Amino acid sequence: MSASLAPECNEVKERYDTCFLKWYSETYLKQKATTDECAPLFKQYEKCLSMALKTRGIDKMISEARDDNRENDAEHMRPKR
């Protein structure tokens, strides 16, 4: 498993990755999944990463990049005919 972009989030990312890989191989691929039991861990990781990006000012760059590419994204997300 890879490290998080933010070292302070490595522990929660590792717990999520471990949970997801187990759930994916033992539940999802066997078509037994009714819920994503790792979702709470993902939320914890997402929160940690968001805070780290905000602290470093990277969240603004991401927002600007998304705004700059909104039209391009819309074109590529359109259903194929």
N, C-alpha and C positions, 0 to 999 in steps of 0.2 A: 504494500500500500504506500501511496505517496504522502509526503508531508503536506500540510496545509500551507496556503499562501501566507498565512499569519502564524508564526510559530506558537503564539499563545493559544491557538485553537487546535494544535496537534492532538491533544488528548481526546477532545470530543469528536474530532474527525476520525480518529482511529476507532473509537467506540462505534460511531455510525458506520464506517466502512465494514467493520467486522459484522455488525448486525445485518447490514444490507447484503453482503455476500452470502451469509448463512440463509437469510430469508429468500434471496433470489434463487439459490441452488436447491434448497430443501422445500420451499413452498411454492414460489412463483412458477418455476419451470415444471413443477409437477401438477400445475393447475389447481392448487389447493388454496390459493390466496383469496381472501375475502377483504382484507385490509392490508395496509402497509404498516406493519407493527414497528418499523424503524422511523416512522415519521416524527415522533417526538424528539429523537436524537438528531434528526436532520434539522429540525427547528432550532435546537440548541446550537448546532454548528453554524447555521445560517445567521443566527443572532450574533454569535461571537465574531464571525467573519465580517458581518456588516459593521459592527462596532470598530473592528480593526481597520477596515477600509476608510471609515469616516475619520478616525483618529489621524490617519496618514493623508487625508485629503483626496484619496483615490476615488471616493464615491462621487465626487463632483465630475471627475474626468469620465467616469463610466456613464453618468447621466448625460453629459454633453455628447459623448460618442453615440449613445442611443438616440438622442434628439437629432443629431446630424445624419443618421442613417435610417430614420423612420420610413421615408418613402421607399428606399431600397429594400428594407425589411418587408414592407407591405407587398411589394412586387413579388418577392421570393416566397412569401407565405400564402400567396393566392393559390387556390386549388387549380391543378392542372386540368386542362380540357381535353 
